Amino acid sequence: MRFLKISLIINFLILGNILLAQDLHFTQYNMSPLTLNPALTGNYLGSYRVGGIYRNQWASIIPAFSTPSFYVDAPIITGFRKNDWIGVGVVVVSDKAGTAKLGRTAFLGSVAYHLGLNKKATSVLTLGLQGGRQNRTVKLQGDGIKLIDELESTLPIQSTDRNLGQNGLGYFDINGGVTLKSKLTNQMDMVVGFAMNHINKPKYAFDQAGSNDQTRLAHRFVGHGEFNVDLNKTWSISPSFLYQTMAGQSEMALQGMGGYKLKNTKNKIKLNFGLGYRLRDAAEILLGMDYNDIKVGFAWDANTSGVTSKFNGGYEIAASYIGKIYKKPKVNTVIFCPRF
């Protein structure tokens, strides 16, 4: 029965009869800015940023959803005005899951224009665009894979659908987004954004006969926000939210992070901890640390959706580093000589 359920799901995904396939998502969505919203490209204080995240999900139910991602971005040049700038970046994502090893690899380039809304650029409106190639692969030749026509037949047969995806499938994907980032007070700042993924609705199904909504990747709409508040010199809080919808399915996540800055240390160290909840799906435990310009994070999901009788969730590890390349100021020694 277990293989029957898995086979039915895989067969539907492959044939494109339904488009409820799991699209990319992370519990630590703020630790993967270029997959969250292309408008976040180069939207930070520094010269360059590198980071990565790895997610492992549902390993105790089926062969795990394994999703590593790596990105690099930088604010490179000034825009048309003094307070504007342009950021560019690249993100690579790989995803593989299931007995049939249904996989996807994406290589996407991002560009964002950051528009300063005031003289000090404490409020910035950003437009971002992302595009690149994605490739899908699947292996249906294994003995552990049973397709519907093979299960329904009274004779031992081999389904012709096993040939689907033998050579993989490649398509071009386009994403876009907008963010508003603002320093509200000396102790509070925020960023809110909206993104639209799969703008061009590329053909996604291995069986690409015809051209209708069942052979194309549906739009995915994303809304997100984060608020950072320094309560005092030691404590801070950072509530955030994520909402996304695709093909009639939606996801809503709420998170609250607390930060504690260590005192009497040579380095800037802040311990991060918090909880989150993905509505009707999973509770989230969040841990992390900021060490100077290095940020690391860990997340654990505990399923509450009733997928199984046990907590079968997933975990994530993430890290990022912001490099700062600034010219050291040259100080000329001045000797004051008395005049007589």
Secondary structure, DSSP 8 states (H G I E B T S, - for coil): -HHHHHHHHHHHHHHTS---------SSGGG-HHHH-GGGTT-SSSSEEEEEEEEEE-TTTSS-EEEEEEEEEEEEEE-SSTT-EEEEEEEEEEEEETTTTEEEEEEEEEEEEEEE-STT--EEEEEEEEEEEEEEE----STT---HHHHH-SS----GGGGTTTT-EEEEEEEEEEEEEEE-SSSEEEEEEEEEE-TT--B--S---S-SGGGB---EEEEEEEEEEE-SSSEEEEEEEEEEEETTEEEEEEEEEEEEE-SS-SS-EEEEEEEEEETTTEEEEEEEEEETTEEEEEEEEEE-S-SSSS---EEEEEEEEEE-----------------
